[in-house]
Structure formats: C-alpha cells, structure tokens
Amino acid sequence: QVQLVESGGGLVQAGGSLRLSCTASTSFLSIKTMGWYRQAPGKQRALVATITSRGSTTYADSVKGRFTISRDSAKNTVYLQMNSLKAEDTGVYYCNAHELQIATVPVGDDLWGQGIRVTVSS
C-alpha cells in the first residue's frame, strides 16, 4: 500500500542545516496536506510545519524564520529545509500525509512515515 519514505536526517552542530525529504511512493495518489512532526526525548509529538496542495503553510512558533517547508505535488514529495539548527530541534521527525486519495477514492485520513532522527549537538 502507500508508504512514506523519509530521508535527510543526521547529526549536525548547532547553527548548521539539514534538509529532510519525504515521498509518498504510491502512484495516482493525491494528498491534501503534508507535514512534519517531531518528538523530542520525553516530550509529546508536536507539529513542526504543514503545507497544503495549494501551497498554504503553517509553522510551529519555535521554527518560524528558521525552517521552510515546500512541496512537489506532482511527486507527492515534501521537504523541510532546516537552518540555524538548535539543540532543542533534536528529535525524531515524522512525515505525515493527511487526507489521501487514490483515483478519487479516499484511502485514509493520516499516513505516517517511520520517523527519521535529527540530532543537533551544542
């Protein structure tokens, strides 16, 4: 079935940059909203950024001005450019796809990637 494939995580020093990518692998798939969530050690999973099929974006206050979410809808791929990384950005980042359709048929409200670790050292 549908899978979300994430890449781009790793270990960086504070002030550095990373770019996360997430691609939905299934053909003929439409996704209304794609986004990134993260879970830091000992904390609940929280929204980082989302982008709709029309390009509207939302960001958590903690990442505004530093992170940029973008999307290639034709490829069902979402990117998260993370600049000026801080130690508090450390965590597992999960790609999310919301309201999925295949050939006009709804197939799910939410699909999650496996998560990819981002570690920012101070």
Sequence and secondary structure as in RCSB ss.txt:
>XXXX:A:sequence
QVQLVESGGGLVQAGGSLRLSCTASTSFLSIKTMGWYRQAPGKQRALVATITSRGSTTYADSVKGRFTISRDSAK
NTVYLQMNSLKAEDTGVYYCNAHELQIATVPVGDDLWGQGIRVTVSS
>XXXX:A:secstr
   EEEE  EEEETT  EEEEEEE  TTEEEEEEEEEEE TTS  EEEEEEETT  EEE GGGTTTEEEEEEGGG
TEEEEEE S  GGG EEEEEEEEEEEETTEEEEEEEE   EEEEEE 
